[in-house]
Amino acid sequence: MPDFIRVNGRLHHYQFRAGTRGRAIVFANSLGTDLRIWDRVIGHLPVAVPVLAYDTSGHGLSQGGARSITEFAADLATLMEALEVEAALICGVSVGGMIAQALAAARPDLVAGLVLCNTGVRIGTAESWAARIGTLEAGGLEPMADEIMRRWFSDRFRRDEPALAGGCRMMLTRTPLAGYRAVCAAIRDADLTGGAGQITCPTLCISGSDDLATPPGVVEAMAALIPGARTICYDGGGHLPCVETPARLAGDIIGHMEHLR
């Protein structure tokens, strides 16, 4: 049976492994996905490490309602407090990385370190998000799904792993439309430039050379704003390293934990 908890008046779906030692790792998913994108990464982590993954508002099995990156970060803060998870390593991909940045700036007590995958202080433009919302409202997610797959995954991955890529496509197209639209609007309206300089915890920023959604330059520009941030670019990698290269990402997460105070 899935685990649910009421967060800021809305039911959220989560999975929590209490572990037996060490600092907790918290995972935040991307637009159009849910906590399952982290399964293979978690499978490569030591079983003793505490792990929390959850479906962001309006995605997976979580109720919608959040409307801004600030509200999404407040949901995560409330969830962590309810589960007594503090001073954790937060790993977020795409909008999950924006949520992680906002949480670190607003609640540094909850964040000991960050792994920011394929994200930025801004993603896309107001015009590009308006166009996506318009397409969504006209025909739903199915008409844009193939293009999103090209933005999410490298050509190599889509060729070599058609079943896994196809499963992610189904995850996307089954995302609640209201939840998807709300996150699109939140990303459209978000500019985390000011908060990036307030992040003081050790931060690792990961990009993919073949990422069409947040190219390496977007990630590098974010890293330049965060004091002391380190960067890694996955050669041949797409937008979701948690799906394409889970073992490598898990290794980099564990390596980054050694930098935490």
N, C-alpha and C positions, 0 to 999 in steps of 0.2 A: 504494500500500500504506500503510495507517495506520501511525503510529509508536507503538511501545510501549516501556515501560521498567519494570523491576521497582522498585517503591517500597515500602519497609517490608515486603518479602516478598510483595507482590501486584503483578500486572501492571496498569499504568495506560496508558490511551490518551491521546495528546496530539498537538497540532499546534504546531510552533514555526517561526516565520519570523525568522531571525536579524537581518534588517535591516542597514542600513549606518550608521545614526547615531541618536543620542538614547537616551533611557531606555526600557527595555522596559515594555510593558503586559501584565499578566497577568489573564486572565479566569476567573472561577469561576462555574459554572452553578447553577441553582436545582433544587429538588426536582422530580423527574419530567421532567427535560430532560437534554440533554447539550451538548457544546461547540458544536453547530450553531446554538444560539440566538444566538451572537455573530457569525455569518458576515456579516450585513449591516452590523453595526457596524464590523467589521474592514475591510470593503470601502470604508468611508468614511474610513478612516485613511490618512495618507500611507504609501506603500509602503516607504519607508525606515525606518519605525519598527519596531523589534523587537516581536513579538507572540507570546505563549504562551497557548494555550487547552487545556483538558484536561477529561476526564470525571471527575467526582468518584467516589469509591469506590462500587461497586454500581450505577453509572449508565452509560449508553452502552455502551462496550466495555471499561470498567475493571472489574477484579475487585472484589468486595465484601470487607468485613472491618472497615472502620473503624466505630466504635460511638459516638463522641462528637465534638463540635465540635473538641475539642482534638486528637483523632486525625486528623480531616479536615485540620486546619491543619498537623499534622506531616507528612502526606502531601504537601501543597503545598510545604512547606519543603524536603523531601527532593528533590522533583521539580525545584525551582528550583536547588538546589545541584548536582544531577546535570547540569543544562543550563548551569550557570555563569551563572545569571540572579540578579543581586543589585540592591538599591536600586531596585526596580521600582515602578511604579504598579500597585496591585492594584485591579481593578474586579470587584466581586461583586454578584450580585442574589439577594435573598431569603436562603436558607441560604448561598449563595455569599458574601453580604455578612457573614454571621456568621463564616464561615471566615476572611474577610479581616480582620475585627476581631480574632479570636483570634490570627492570624498576626502582626499589627502589635503586639499586646501582648507576645507571646512572643518574636518575632524581629524587632525593629525594624531590624536590619541588612539585612534582606531587603526592607523596605518603605519607600519614599521618600514615598509618598502613597497615599491611598485615595479611591476613588469607590464609595460604598455606596448601591446602588440598592434601594429598596423592601424594606427590612430593618429590624431592630431589635436591641436587646439581649435582648429576649425576643419570641417570635412565638407568638401563640395562648396557650392554657392547657393545663394537664395534662389537663383533661377533654375539650377539643376534640381533642387529639391521641390520647387513648385511644379516642374515638369513631371517629376516622378509621382507626386501626389495626384496630379491631374490624370496621369495614366492609370493609377490605382483606382481612382474614383470612377473612371470610365469603364474599366474592364477587369479590375481585380489584379491579382499577382501573376496569374498564368501567362498573360501576354508579355510580361517583362522578365519571366523567369530565366529564359535561356541567356539573355544579355547579362543578368545578374550572375549567373554561373561563370560567364567569361570574366567578369570582374572579380569574382571570389577566388577562382582556381586557375592555376597555370595550365597551359595547353598540355604539358606533359601529364599532369595529374588527371585531367579529364580524359585523356587517352588511355592511361595505364590503370586508372581506378574508376571505371564507368559505373559500377554498382554503388560505390560510396558516394561519388558525385551525384548520382541519381537519387540516392537517399536524402542527400542534403537539399536537392531540388524539391523533393516532396515535403521536407521540413519547412522550407520557405513557403511553398504554395499553400500549406495548411496553417500558416500563421494567421491569427485573427486580423481582419483588415483594419479594424479600429485601432488595435494595438500597433500595427505596422505604421499606420498613418500618424499616430501620436508620436512615435519615435522619429519618423521622418521630420515632422515639424519641430521636435526638440533639437535635432541635429541642425536643422536649418537656422534656428534661432540662437544657437550656442556659439559663444566666442570665449574660450578659456584662456586667452592670452594673458590677461591680468593675473589670474590665479596661478599660472605656471611658475612664476617667480617666487611664489610663496611656498612651493613644495620643497621641503628640506630633507625628506627621507631618501635613501639610496634608490635610484631609479634606473632601470634598464629599459631601453626603447628598441623594439624589434621591428624591422621592415622586411618586405620581400621584393626582390628585384623585378618580379613579374606581376606585382600587385597593381591592378588598374583602378582600384577604389581609393587607396591611400598610397600613392607611389612613395619611394624612399625619400624624396625631397620633402614631402609633407611631414614624415616622421622626424627627419633630421631638423627641420625648422622647429618642431615642438621640443626636441631634445636640447636645442640651443637655448631655449628659454628656461629650462629646468636646471637649477644649480647642480653641477656635478654629474649630470645624467650621462650614462654610457649608451652606445648604440651598436647594434649588430644588424647586418643585412643578410638575409638568407638568399643565397644565389639560386635563382630559379623558383623561388617561393612565391606563392600567391597571397591572397588577403587573409586566409584562415590557416595559420601555421598549426593551430591545435588540431586541425583535420589532416592537413597535408604532411606535416613532419612532427607528429606528437612526441616521438622519442627525443628528438633534438630539442624541442621546446621544453620538455620536462627536465632535461639535463641543464639547460640554461637557467631555468627557474631555481633548481637546486643550487647551481653555482652562484646565482645572485644572492641566495639566502646567506651565504658566507660574508656578504658585505653589510648585512644588517647589524645595527647596534644592539 
